[in-house]
Amino acid sequence: MPDLRVRGFAGGISSPNPFWLASAPPTNCGEQITRAFDAGWGGAVWKTIGEPVTNVSSRYSATDWNGQRIMGFNNIELISDRSVETNLSEMAEVKKRYPNHAVIASLMVESTREAWHEIVARTEDAGADGLELNFGCPHGMSERGMGSAVGQVPEYTELITSWVKEKARTPVLVKLTPNISDIRTVARAAKRGGADGLSAINTINSITGIDLDTLIPRPNVDGKSSHGGYCGPAVKPIALNMVQQVMSDPDAALPLSGIGGIGDWRDAAEFILLGCGTVQVCTAAMHYGYRIVEDMAEGLDNWMRSKGFNTIEDFRSLSLPKVTEWKHLNLNFKIVAHIDEQKCIGCDLCHIACWDGAHQCIHLDRVSGPIDGHVELHPIPAEQEARSRAAIASTPVTRREREALADGHGPYSTPLARIPRVDETECVGCNLCSLVCPVDECITMVRVDNGLPPETWEERTRGANCATPSQ
Amino acid sequence: MSTATLPDDPQLRQRFSELKPPLAPQAAVIEANRCLNCFDAPCTVACPTHIDVPGFIKRIASGNLRGSALRILDANILGGSCSRACPVEVLCEGACVMHRHHREPIQIALLQRHAMDLFHDSGEALLTEEPLPRKLRVACVGGGPASLACAAELRRQGASVTIIERRALPGGLNTYGVAEYKLRATDSLREVEMIRRMGVEFRFEASIESGADLDSLEAEFDFIFLGVGLGAMQRLGIPGEDAEGVMNALELISAYKTGHIREITGTVVVVGAGNTAIDAANAARRLGAETVYLLYRRGEGDISAFDFEYEHAKQEGVQFLWRRQPLAIQPGKHGRLLLDTVLVQQVDKTLLPILNSQYSIECDLVVPAIGQSPLSQLMQELRHIEVRHGRIVADRATGQTGNPRYFAGGDCVNGGREVVDAVADGKRAALSMLKLTEVADA
């Protein structure tokens, strides 16, 4: 039976499972964290503790997509607006009740050695299992020389990390901002400063949208807005890439707590496959509540079972070696699209996507007769639509008319004329059709043996032979 | 001046509450987002007016509701009534690829209604500027969907059009003949009002009955479009048919829709099993009839009504008497009627009565609903326009009849199809008139 426990992460943090709540509104107070642990979360990073702030009213905004709420989420909330004393006394209480769960204190104070030494000591006295230095908050705090103002400058990151390490007895994680051209530069600085681990990524600078009636961007604070931090499902691909970059760089790689758009066990597994030892969740918990962790734990457990993994360490980083630079990809690998006629529903989205967005090689010519070859040999899509709209159609009012309409479909449930055909001589194997197809497994990309040995761009252009690429 | 309308009737509204209530705005967006946006979409192909269905649905999803309505109106000026009256199960929604995806088809009709209702509620005029005037004058005879579509298309392109309607209200069967729980007469009239505001002239309670009427039309107009529909409903051809308490389906439907019948009690027998028969039977139930029989001379598998209409009638509590034919209507006790019937069986191609199977049904109302008879032979006699099997013969693509100044469309040509078919006919006729004019002007 799989064991989801995390043991000795970043030199000493353990938790019943790798699912932690990120430093954010869901970890604002002890009462919430208690309920979160009861719901099944393995750890919580306390909402950033520091000199209490005043927050604005109207703090969040979101990007909806295709009728779905919160594809991306944006906030302009600052760190905790509760006193350090209150946060720490509640933390001590939580730790007493949940000695085996991970309670990490996210910290942000002014950039002086004394201030950092003081907060580290107080927090560790309260019983924190580890510290997370918030060098990532992209709004408000950064204007005061904290948050991402630190995280965007490798020297500051290294310096403050080293101050903290002078004092800290518990593991120190540095939370990285993505609002920088190469996240590795700051990760390396944190490592040089002595960090035990990293958390990535913090939120991405964003303006989610503008109210087209009032012309005021969201969120609206008395007629004005301010850029916020973007998170939620939309940022996951960006986070995964940054996680891969950090973990593939020997000078940057450290035990990493993955953050960014994680909402279910699949997301969590992907972050762990790229090297993360734990994962942190915020937006999904804000959207649906703490209970989402149940499926995260069960789903990961079931997947690990099906793959024969017993512990998190069994599969951690397994996908890392499968990411490489472009120049190491095999140029002679060839795939083409294959349409399963039995599954095709005749939406013909692959046809128009290939014509307008790819390489003009998916045609509607099964009835009129297949034509292989370049674009100029085929009627353009607009002609097909014009023909349809010029046709005379009428309501089938009699039973016989209705039955006649149902006939003439050919061997498949979709009429043959609407099942597209791939011209494999022209298909470049780009995947677009399989991505737009609404039916699972209807369009698959099939390997074609072109008889060529593997060859990368680096190999092809190496030395004197670079002028004569093989055919 | 706006066209005449009907007063709001709360009792009617309550008794004929809508079969398919409208979508709430957010539900519409969610439903719109389900649409796959198919290429050369089968729903558009199936629609006789070829409404750009994915196009108007995507506009709902994006919040461009005015654009959505204009997209619909561009193809089908009666997009509002079609969204309510169309048998979409055998048209756009029947063609939706979602069926093959093992999902519910997109609710195209309700989405179309959503966009159209908002447009009509806004009261916006369709033509925001006067089209370039054109030297073309057309008379549309009959104020139903075919003529309305023909007139609107012609007006969009600057022709002057006059609709000549024999009744007091425009809209034809849209106003007088579609079940109220599908399409309210007031909604039909609102749609006609939009067309009137485009500059279409109306002459009400004016019928064309003689050669002199035709002469004056020809003197005043360049082309004449015949959108006259079908004639009165066919008679049963049995004794006692003219008794009080016998009222054909269309009379019944138009009477309740215009407030002339507000209640029915007792037992009603509807004779026939088409869509109109079912509309009449359901109406009788909703107006209060305790028992409603639908009498049909053939079996369940032979009815011409759509499957979903048959299912609906069963839900309304209509009872079906199969393989029974009416013989005579006689006076019964207490002012009621006795409908004599007999069981029949099919021998080769004819239906023969079965011995000793006669049975008389005591009832209060008999409603013949066995189809509409063709219009009078006026056109054939006076203008040599061919009428075959009771239908005016017109070119399918242009609507032109054998007499080049006369065009025709809708039920009088197709023998009785749907509103959307009439709209398509009217639009095609208008476009071919315009094309002829351009050729003549060139």
Interface residues (C-beta under 8 A of the other chain):
Chain A: N66 G67 Q68 I345 G346 C347 D348 L349 H351 I352 L364 P381 Q384 E385 S388 R389 A391 I392 A393 S394 T395 P396 V397 T398 R399 R402 L405 S413 T414 R418 P438 V439
Chain B: V29 I30 A32 N33 L36 N37 C38 F39 D40 P42 T44 V45 A46 C47 P48 H50 A61 C86 P87 V90 L91 V97 M98 R100 H101 S304 R396 A397 N414 G416 R417 E418 V420 D421 A424 R428
